[in-house]
Amino acid sequence: MFRNYVEGDMVVIQGDYAASIVLLSVLIAVIASYSALAMNGRAQRNGFFHRYIWLLFASIAMGFGIWSMHFVGMSAFSLPVHMKYNVPLTVLSIVPAMIASFLAFYLSSLSKRGFWMYVLAGISMGTGISTMHYMGMYAMEMDIFYTYDRLLFAVSIGIAVAVSMIAVYIFSSLQLYMKNRWIQLCTAVIMGLAVSSMHYTGMSAITFYMPNDFPIHTLAHEMENIGGLVIIVTVGMAFLLGMLFLSGQIDRYVEYRTNFFDSYTKLPNRRSFEQDLQKHLFPEYLSIWHLNGLEELNKEYSYQFVDEVIKRLAEKFKSLAPASSELYRMEENRFAFLMKDVKDNSQVKEAMQRIADYLQKPLLIDGEKIYLSSVCAVAEANNKTEAVALYANVLSVIDHSSTNFVNEVIFYDPSIHTRTFERELVDDISRAIKDGELFLVYQPKVSLRGNQVEGLETLLRWNHPTHGLLSPAVFIPILETHNRMVGVTDWIIEQVCRQIANWREDGISFEQISINIPGEYVTSPKLLHVVKDNMQHYKVSASQLELEITETSFVRNIDKAIQAVIAFRKEGLSVALDDFGTGVSSLSYLKKMPISTLKIDKSFIDEIPASEKDSSIMEAMIGLGQSLKLTIVFEGVETKEQIEFLKNTCIMPVVQGYYFSKPQTSEEIVLWNQVHLATTKALA
């Protein structure tokens, strides 16, 4: 292959390149690299398929891209000779590219990586690219001769190895951030350049010869099998793009199933339940089946045995469910039915009684007869306001002292159940603060212009010793009704100021921490004193705090509310109007309130951009907020589509939601922020 022909016997011939096909070959290499990186990214996350399946898909995509780029690049090269392909060798030449790609992707995904890993991965990928290229050249049968320049031959391989090493290094170093499309694209371009650079450098190393008396074809570049090759490449690239699209859909599907469905019964879970409970079309009835004694069954038999019990019950509950109902697995021992379009409660009672009758009989599981004790609590809602209290009402039935777990159906009766449940929470709140049952979590607010963390919102949680982790939607309204949120808010303010001071000692700053203020406390002169005393004690500046108030905070007494907000602003505190748009009077009072931030409620985010109506409403809200020169924060953002809509609609959008982070403890949010800062720097 390095033989030098005697020029007296041979004539050097030159070929020409078609620029458009050359560009197409480079584009094919980049597309294949992008597809491979996206699929390899799936190997780093949990999913339905094992990571090696995704590594295999990625290596197939990369190997096919290298192969396609070579032969498309060769079709761009014209020589006045007849040439054809050795089909078996042509097909075989794709194998080293796939094997090398698999090895490189595997090495780049290892948890412990060092300099020699990058070298080895780069050598693997570069060798695979080079081997494929020169096997592909050998597979081309021509009536002429060619030799390689040793230096350029070595350079072509060196280029493939070096650029592959750079691409692997970028991919490995930024592996945590490979969800970002721009990082994926930049890495794919580098990888694509490694493939195409090697190819065209390798081609420049070739000198073509033909005998002096060899007849030159009048057609430049006669090549057999080119039609079939074009079809293969076209179908293959369509397959790669299809696989890329499919992997994205699987990503979304896995994330959706993980977040909103119980992994064992495949029923919607508690998060799905809470989301459905807050929809505009409120449910008319909620019933929860609470199963008692599962822990005893775990001890007597096994967890696998109890799993089989749960699975059997889920199947039976689905078969006995009312027609217009949705079944959820709320917790390990609780199933819930949300029902609407129900004529009267007798229909609900009849359906639930069928389940009760079933539970009265023994269950035969793995040859064992077991009896379950349970209760079904049912609550009714006639309007949206009552629907908010549905869950709390059902819990009050389950937790009431008069409730016996004898497989009966009990309807919520406010004269019996309400006071006991509410009274218990009200009486427990002081102990909860003292014993550490109440705790704070923080959710970041991220600017989409620069990806900077603009601050955190403080959120309250209660891990009750009897009722478990209570939803704030349950206990906060009860505490507010009984005027206990004022004391809790004072505790929150003190905890937040203390946390800011602790973070300051550790060299950590989150710019601004927001605190929700209950409606009845906004106009109290005590609030400002509490805030100022804690700021002074913990040496916290006013710019580090933001008070979040809702519309109901000022509608009751607009004049006092305005004066209170003015006083907050004079002290340098930011004031945010929370849940904007959910009340009927927001627009009429907004211009009178000297607020600094507008927080748009999650209910307006959920359906954008799919819903044209919701998107139009959102655009109007954004326009209003920007015209008043307010910071606009969007709550409950969870999808990439919502992010893109807000980027294109709002000048300086600030986002809060699961897209970036769920609410986390103070320790967790610090770790999250470290990763986020690294991501931001990498993208800068």
C-alpha positions in Angstrom: 0.0 0.0 0.0 3.0 2.3 0.4 4.6 1.2 -2.9 6.0 3.9 -5.2 5.2 3.3 -8.9 7.7 4.2 -11.6 6.3 7.3 -13.2 7.6 6.2 -16.6 5.2 3.3 -16.6 2.3 5.0 -14.7 0.4 8.2 -15.0 -0.8 10.1 -11.9 -4.5 11.0 -12.1 -6.4 13.5 -10.1 -9.9 13.3 -8.7 -12.5 16.1 -8.0 -14.8 16.6 -5.1 -18.5 17.7 -5.3 -18.7 20.3 -2.6 -22.4 19.7 -1.8 -21.9 16.0 -1.2 -18.8 16.7 0.9 -21.0 18.9 3.1 -23.6 16.2 3.2 -21.1 13.7 4.4 -20.0 15.9 7.2 -23.6 16.6 8.2 -24.2 12.8 8.3 -21.3 12.4 10.7 -22.6 15.1 13.0 -26.2 13.8 12.9 -24.9 10.3 13.7 -22.7 11.6 16.5 -25.6 13.6 18.0 -27.9 10.5 17.9 -25.2 8.4 19.5 -24.6 10.9 22.3 -28.3 11.2 23.0 -28.7 7.5 23.2 -25.6 7.1 25.3 -27.0 9.7 27.7 -30.0 7.4 28.2 -27.5 4.8 29.5 -26.6 7.1 32.4 -30.1 7.3 33.7 -32.5 4.7 35.0 -35.1 3.5 32.6 -36.9 0.4 31.2 -33.9 -0.8 29.3 -30.5 -1.8 30.8 -27.7 0.7 30.2 -25.9 -1.7 27.9 -28.9 -1.7 25.6 -28.5 2.0 25.2 -24.8 1.7 24.8 -25.4 -0.8 22.1 -27.8 1.6 20.4 -25.3 4.4 20.7 -22.5 2.3 19.2 -24.7 1.2 16.3 -25.6 4.8 15.6 -22.0 6.0 15.8 -20.7 3.0 13.8 -23.3 3.4 11.1 -22.6 7.2 10.9 -18.9 6.6 10.4 -19.7 4.0 7.7 -22.2 6.2 6.0 -20.0 9.3 6.1 -17.2 7.3 4.4 -19.2 6.0 1.5 -21.1 9.3 1.0 -17.7 11.0 1.0 -16.4 8.6 -1.5 -19.4 9.2 -3.8 -18.4 12.9 -3.7 -15.0 12.0 -5.2 -14.9 11.7 -9.0 -12.3 9.7 -11.0 -12.4 9.0 -14.7 -12.4 5.2 -14.1 -14.7 2.4 -13.4 -15.1 1.3 -9.8 -17.3 -1.0 -7.7 -17.7 -2.3 -4.2 -16.8 -5.7 -2.8 -20.1 -6.1 -1.0 -19.1 -8.5 1.8 -16.1 -6.4 2.7 -18.1 -3.2 2.5 -20.6 -4.6 5.0 -17.9 -6.0 7.2 -16.1 -2.6 7.4 -18.9 -1.3 9.7 -18.1 -3.7 12.5 -14.8 -2.2 13.8 -16.5 1.3 13.9 -19.3 -0.1 16.1 -17.0 -2.1 18.4 -14.7 0.9 18.9 -17.7 3.2 19.5 -19.1 0.8 22.2 -15.7 0.7 23.9 -15.3 4.5 23.8 -18.8 5.1 25.2 -18.3 2.5 27.8 -15.1 4.0 29.1 -16.5 7.5 29.0 -19.4 6.4 31.2 -17.2 5.0 34.0 -17.5 6.7 37.4 -13.8 6.9 37.9 -12.1 8.5 34.9 -8.5 9.8 34.5 -6.1 10.9 31.8 -5.3 7.4 30.6 -9.0 6.6 30.3 -9.4 9.5 27.9 -6.3 8.4 26.0 -7.7 4.8 25.7 -11.1 5.9 24.7 -9.7 8.3 22.1 -7.4 5.6 20.7 -10.3 3.2 20.6 -12.6 5.6 18.7 -9.9 6.9 16.4 -8.7 3.4 15.6 -12.3 2.3 14.8 -12.8 5.3 12.5 -9.4 4.6 10.8 -10.0 0.9 10.5 -13.4 1.4 9.0 -12.0 4.0 6.5 -9.1 1.9 5.2 -11.3 -1.3 5.1 -13.8 0.7 3.1 -11.0 1.8 0.7 -9.8 -1.8 0.3 -13.4 -2.8 -0.5 -13.4 -0.5 -3.5 -12.4 -2.4 -6.6 -10.9 -0.2 -9.4 -9.0 -0.8 -12.6 -6.2 1.5 -11.4 -3.6 1.5 -8.7 -3.1 3.7 -5.6 -0.5 4.1 -2.9 -0.5 5.9 0.5 1.9 8.6 1.7 3.2 7.3 4.9 3.2 10.6 6.7 -0.3 11.6 5.8 -1.5 8.1 6.5 -0.1 8.4 10.0 -1.5 11.9 10.3 -5.0 10.8 9.4 -5.0 8.2 12.1 -3.5 10.7 14.6 -6.3 13.2 13.7 -9.0 10.6 14.3 -7.4 9.7 17.7 -6.7 13.3 18.9 -10.1 14.7 18.0 -11.9 11.6 19.3 -10.0 12.1 22.6 -11.2 15.7 22.8 -14.8 14.7 22.1 -14.7 12.0 24.7 -13.1 14.3 27.3 -15.9 16.9 26.7 -18.6 14.2 26.8 -17.2 12.7 30.0 -16.5 16.0 31.8 -20.0 17.3 31.1 -21.8 14.0 31.4 -24.1 15.4 34.1 -25.2 18.2 31.8 -25.7 16.2 28.6 -29.4 16.8 28.8 -28.6 20.2 27.5 -29.1 20.2 23.7 -26.3 22.8 23.0 -23.7 20.8 24.8 -24.8 17.6 23.0 -24.7 19.5 19.7 -21.2 21.0 20.3 -19.9 17.6 21.3 -21.5 16.0 18.2 -19.9 18.6 15.9 -16.5 17.8 17.4 -17.1 14.0 17.0 -18.4 14.5 13.5 -15.3 16.5 12.6 -13.1 13.7 13.9 -14.8 11.3 11.5 -14.8 13.6 8.5 -11.3 15.1 9.1 -9.8 11.6 9.3 -11.6 10.6 6.0 -10.5 13.6 4.0 -7.0 13.5 5.4 -6.8 9.9 4.5 -8.0 10.6 1.0 -5.3 13.2 0.6 -2.7 10.6 1.5 -3.7 8.6 -1.6 -2.0 8.9 -5.0 -3.9 7.2 -7.9 -1.9 5.7 -10.8 -2.9 4.1 -14.1 -0.9 2.7 -17.0 0.0 5.0 -19.9 -2.1 3.1 -22.3 -5.2 2.8 -19.9 -8.4 4.0 -21.6 -10.0 6.9 -19.7 -13.7 6.8 -19.3 -15.6 9.8 -20.6 -17.9 9.6 -17.6 -16.3 11.0 -14.5 -16.8 8.5 -11.7 -18.5 5.4 -12.9 -19.4 3.4 -9.8 -21.5 0.3 -9.5 -23.9 -0.4 -6.6 -24.1 3.4 -5.9 -27.9 3.3 -6.1 -28.2 0.6 -3.5 -25.7 2.3 -1.3 -27.7 5.6 -1.4 -30.8 3.7 -0.4 -29.0 2.0 2.5 -27.6 5.3 3.8 -30.9 7.1 3.5 -32.8 4.3 5.3 -30.0 4.1 7.9 -30.1 7.9 8.6 -33.9 7.7 8.9 -33.4 4.9 11.3 -31.0 6.9 13.4 -33.3 9.9 13.6 -36.2 7.6 14.4 -34.2 6.0 17.2 -33.3 9.5 18.5 -36.9 10.5 18.5 -37.9 7.2 20.1 -35.3 7.7 22.9 -36.7 11.1 23.6 -40.2 9.7 23.8 -39.0 6.9 26.1 -37.3 9.5 28.3 -40.6 11.4 28.7 -42.6 8.3 29.2 -40.3 6.9 31.8 -40.2 10.3 33.7 -44.0 10.5 33.5 -44.5 6.9 34.7 -41.9 7.4 37.5 -43.4 10.6 38.8 -47.1 9.9 38.5 -47.6 6.1 38.8 -47.0 3.5 41.4 -44.3 1.1 40.2 -45.9 -2.0 41.5 -49.7 -1.7 40.8 -49.2 0.6 37.8 -51.9 2.8 39.3 -51.7 6.6 39.4 -49.8 7.6 42.6 -50.3 10.3 45.2 -48.7 13.0 43.2 -51.1 12.3 40.3 -53.9 12.3 42.8 -53.0 15.7 44.2 -52.7 17.1 40.7 -56.1 15.8 39.6 -57.7 17.0 42.8 -56.8 20.6 41.9 -58.1 20.5 38.4 -60.8 22.9 37.4 -63.3 20.1 36.9 -63.5 19.2 40.6 -64.4 15.7 41.7 -67.8 15.3 43.4 -66.7 12.4 45.6 -63.5 11.1 47.2 -63.3 7.7 48.8 -60.2 6.3 50.4 -59.8 2.7 51.4 -57.4 2.4 54.3 -56.1 -1.2 54.9 -55.1 -2.1 58.4 -52.5 -4.6 59.6 -50.3 -4.9 56.5 -47.2 -4.6 58.7 -48.2 -7.6 60.7 -48.6 -9.5 57.4 -45.1 -8.5 56.5 -43.8 -10.0 59.7 -45.9 -13.1 59.5 -45.3 -13.9 55.9 -43.0 -11.7 53.7 -42.9 -8.5 51.8 -43.3 -10.4 48.6 -46.5 -12.0 50.0 -47.9 -8.6 50.9 -47.0 -7.3 47.4 -49.1 -10.0 46.0 -52.0 -9.0 48.3 -51.7 -5.4 47.1 -51.6 -6.5 43.5 -54.7 -8.7 44.0 -56.6 -5.8 45.7 -55.6 -3.3 43.0 -57.0 -5.6 40.3 -60.2 -6.2 42.2 -60.7 -2.5 43.0 -60.3 -1.7 39.3 -62.9 -4.2 38.4 -65.4 -2.9 41.0 -64.7 0.8 40.4 -67.6 3.1 39.5 -67.9 4.0 35.9 -66.8 7.7 36.1 -64.0 7.3 38.6 -60.2 7.2 38.8 -58.4 4.8 41.1 -55.1 5.7 42.8 -52.6 4.0 45.1 -52.0 6.8 47.5 -49.7 5.0 50.0 -48.7 1.5 50.8 -52.0 0.8 52.6 -54.3 3.3 50.9 -56.3 3.3 47.7 -58.4 6.3 46.6 -61.3 6.8 44.2 -62.0 10.2 42.7 -65.5 10.4 41.2 -67.5 12.9 39.2 -70.8 12.9 37.2 -72.4 10.9 40.0 -76.1 11.3 40.4 -76.3 10.8 44.2 -74.4 9.3 47.1 -76.3 6.1 46.9 -74.4 5.2 43.7 -71.1 5.8 45.5 -72.2 3.9 48.5 -73.4 0.9 46.4 -70.0 0.7 44.6 -68.0 1.0 47.8 -70.2 -1.5 49.5 -69.4 -4.1 46.8 -65.7 -3.7 47.7 -66.5 -3.9 51.4 -68.4 -7.2 50.8 -65.4 -8.5 48.9 -63.1 -7.7 51.8 -65.3 -9.4 54.3 -64.3 -12.7 52.7 -60.9 -14.2 53.1 -58.3 -13.7 50.3 -56.5 -16.8 49.1 -52.9 -15.9 48.4 -50.3 -18.6 47.6 -52.5 -21.2 49.4 -52.9 -19.0 52.5 -56.2 -17.6 53.7 -56.0 -14.1 55.1 -58.5 -11.6 56.4 -58.1 -7.9 55.9 -59.5 -5.2 58.2 -60.1 -1.9 56.5 -62.4 1.2 56.4 -63.7 3.3 53.5 -64.0 7.0 54.1 -66.1 9.0 51.7 -66.5 12.8 51.4 -68.6 14.8 49.0 -68.1 18.2 47.3 -70.7 20.4 45.7 -68.4 23.2 44.5 -64.7 24.0 44.0 -64.3 25.3 47.6 -65.6 22.1 49.1 -63.4 20.1 46.7 -60.3 21.6 48.3 -61.3 20.2 51.7 -62.2 16.7 50.3 -58.9 15.1 51.3 -58.8 16.6 54.8 -62.4 15.5 55.3 -61.6 11.9 54.4 -58.6 11.8 56.6 -60.7 13.1 59.5 -63.0 10.1 59.0 -60.1 7.6 58.9 -58.4 9.1 62.0 -61.5 9.6 64.1 -61.6 7.7 67.4 -65.0 6.3 66.5 -63.8 4.6 63.3 -63.4 0.9 63.5 -61.6 -1.0 60.8 -64.3 -3.6 60.1 -64.6 -3.2 56.3 -67.4 -0.6 56.5 -68.1 2.5 54.4 -68.3 5.7 56.4 -69.5 9.1 54.9 -67.9 12.3 56.3 -70.2 14.0 58.8 -69.0 17.5 59.8 -70.8 17.3 63.1 -68.8 14.2 64.0 -65.5 14.2 62.2 -64.3 17.7 61.5 -63.6 19.1 64.9 -61.7 16.0 66.1 -59.2 16.0 63.2 -58.7 19.8 63.1 -58.5 20.0 66.9 -55.8 17.3 66.9 -53.6 19.2 64.4 -54.2 22.5 66.2 -53.3 21.0 69.5 -50.3 19.3 68.1 -48.7 22.3 66.4 -46.8 23.6 69.5 -45.4 20.1 70.1 -44.5 19.8 66.4 -42.4 22.9 66.6 -40.7 21.8 69.8 -40.0 18.2 68.7 -38.8 19.0 65.2 -41.8 17.6 63.3 -42.1 20.8 61.4 -39.2 21.4 59.0 -38.4 23.6 56.0 -37.6 22.8 52.5 -36.4 25.2 49.7 -37.2 25.3 46.0 -34.9 27.3 43.7 -36.0 30.1 41.4 -33.9 30.2 38.3 -33.5 33.0 35.7 -33.8 31.6 32.2 -31.5 34.4 31.0 -28.1 33.2 32.3 -29.4 30.2 34.2 -28.6 31.9 37.5 -30.3 31.0 40.8 -32.3 34.2 41.8 -33.3 32.8 45.2 -35.3 30.2 47.0 -38.8 29.9 48.3 -39.2 28.5 51.8 -41.9 25.8 52.1 -43.3 24.2 55.2 -43.5 20.5 55.9 -45.0 18.5 58.8 -44.0 14.9 59.5 -46.8 14.0 61.9 -46.1 11.0 64.2 -49.6 9.6 63.6 -50.7 10.9 60.1 -47.2 10.7 58.5 -46.1 13.4 56.1 -49.0 15.8 55.9 -49.7 17.8 52.8 -49.4 21.6 53.4 -52.7 21.8 51.5 -54.3 19.9 54.4 -52.8 21.4 57.6 -52.1 25.0 56.6 -55.8 25.9 56.0 -56.7 24.3 59.3 -54.0 26.3 61.2 -55.0 29.5 59.4 -58.7 28.9 60.4 -57.6 28.5 64.1 -55.2 31.5 64.0 -52.2 29.3 64.6 -50.2 30.2 61.4 -49.0 33.5 63.0 -46.9 31.7 65.5 -45.7 29.2 62.9 -44.7 32.1 60.6 -42.7 33.7 63.3 -40.9 30.3 63.7 -40.3 30.1 59.9 -38.8 33.7 59.8 -36.4 32.9 62.6 -35.4 29.6 61.0 -34.8 31.2 57.6 -32.7 34.0 59.1 -30.7 31.4 61.1 -30.2 29.4 57.9 -29.0 32.4 56.0 -26.4 33.1 58.7 -25.3 29.5 58.7 -24.9 29.5 54.9 -23.0 32.8 55.2 -20.5 31.2 57.5 -20.0 28.4 55.0 -19.5 30.9 52.2 -22.8 30.1 50.6 -25.4 32.6 49.3 -28.7 32.1 47.5 -29.3 35.9 46.9 -32.8 36.0 48.4 -35.0 33.7 50.4 -38.8 34.2 50.2 -41.2 33.4 53.0 -45.0 33.0 52.7 -47.0 35.2 54.9 -50.6 34.2 55.9 -53.3 36.6 55.0 -54.3 37.7 58.5 -50.7 38.5 59.4 -49.8 40.8 56.6 -51.4 43.9 58.1 -50.3 43.2 61.7 -47.7 45.6 63.0 -46.1 42.7 64.8 -44.9 41.1 61.5 -42.4 43.9 60.7 -41.0 43.9 64.2 -40.4 40.1 64.1 -38.7 40.4 60.7 -36.5 43.3 61.8 -35.5 41.7 65.1 -34.5 38.5 63.4 -32.6 40.3 60.7 -30.7 42.3 63.4 -30.0 39.2 65.5 -28.7 37.1 62.6 -27.1 40.0 60.7 -29.3 39.4 57.7 -29.7 42.3 55.2 -33.2 43.2 54.0 -32.2 42.4 50.4 -31.8 38.7 51.4 -35.5 38.3 52.3 -38.7 38.5 50.3 -42.2 38.3 51.8 -44.8 36.5 49.7 -48.4 37.5 50.1 -51.6 36.4 48.4 -54.4 38.4 47.0 -56.7 37.6 50.0 -54.1 39.2 52.2 -55.0 42.7 51.0 -58.5 42.4 49.5 -60.1 42.4 53.0 -58.5 45.6 54.0 -56.8 47.2 51.0 -55.8 50.4 52.7 -54.0 48.7 55.6 -52.4 46.2 53.3 -51.0 49.0 51.1 -49.6 50.7 54.1 -48.0 47.4 55.3 -46.4 46.7 52.0 -45.1 50.3 51.8 -43.5 49.8 55.2 -41.9 46.5 54.1 -40.5 48.2 51.0 -39.1 51.1 53.0 -37.1 48.6 55.0 -35.6 47.3 51.8 -37.7 44.0 51.8 -39.0 42.6 48.5 -42.7 41.8 48.4 -44.1 39.2 46.0 -47.7 38.8 45.0 -48.2 35.0 45.1 -50.7 32.9 43.1 -51.4 35.8 40.8 -54.5 35.3 38.6 -56.3 33.0 40.9 -58.5 35.7 42.5 -61.0 38.0 40.9 -59.6 41.3 42.2 -55.9 41.0 41.3 -56.0 43.3 38.3 -58.0 46.1 40.1 -55.6 46.2 43.0 -52.3 45.4 41.4 -51.5 48.9 40.4 -52.1 50.2 43.9 -49.7 47.7 45.6 -46.0 48.6 45.6 -44.9 45.0 45.1 -41.6 44.0 43.5 -42.5 40.5 42.2 -45.4 38.8 40.5 -45.7 35.1 40.9 -47.9 33.4 38.3 -49.8 30.4 39.6 -49.1 26.9 38.4 -52.7 26.5 37.1 -51.8 28.9 34.3 -48.6 27.0 33.5 -49.9 23.5 33.2 -51.5 23.6 29.8 -49.0 25.9 28.0 -48.0 25.8 25.2 -50.5 23.1 24.1 -53.5 25.2 25.0 -53.9 28.2 22.8 -56.3 29.8 25.2 -54.0 29.4 28.2 -51.0 30.6 26.2 -52.9 33.8 25.3 -53.8 34.4 28.9 -50.2 33.8 29.9 -49.0 36.3 27.3 -51.4 38.9 28.6 -50.2 38.4 32.2 -46.6 38.6 31.1 -47.3 41.8 29.2 -49.0 43.3 32.3 -46.1 42.4 34.6 -43.5 43.7 32.3 -45.4 47.0 31.8 -45.3 47.5 35.6 -41.6 46.6 35.6 -42.1 43.7 38.0 -39.9 40.6 38.3 -42.1 37.7 37.0 -41.8 34.3 38.6 -43.5 31.3 37.0 -44.5 28.6 39.5 -44.9 24.8 38.8 -42.8 24.7 35.5 -42.1 21.0 34.7 -41.5 20.6 31.0 -39.0 21.7 28.3 -41.9 23.0 26.2 -43.0 25.3 29.0 -39.4 26.6 29.4 -39.1 27.3 25.6 -42.5 29.1 25.6 -41.5 31.3 28.6 -38.1 32.1 27.0 -39.8 33.3 23.8 -42.6 35.2 25.6 -41.0 36.9 28.6 -38.0 39.2 28.6 -36.5 38.1 31.9 -38.4 35.0 33.1 -37.7 33.4 36.4 -38.8 29.8 36.8 -39.7 27.8 39.9 -40.7 24.1 39.5 -39.7 20.5 39.1 -38.0 21.2 35.8 -35.0 22.5 37.8 -35.6 21.0 41.2 -38.2 19.7 43.7 -38.3 21.3 47.1 -35.3 20.1 49.1 -33.8 20.3 52.6 -31.1 22.8 53.3 -28.4 20.2 52.9 -29.8 18.9 49.6 -30.3 22.3 48.1 -26.6 23.2 48.7 -25.5 20.0 46.8 -28.0 20.8 44.0 -26.6 24.3 43.8 -23.1 23.1 43.4 -24.1 20.9 40.4 -26.1 23.8 39.0 -23.3 26.3 39.2 -20.9 23.8 37.5 -23.5 23.4 34.7 -23.9 27.2 34.3 -20.1 27.7 34.1 -19.8 24.9 31.6 -22.4 26.6 29.4 -21.0 30.1 29.7 
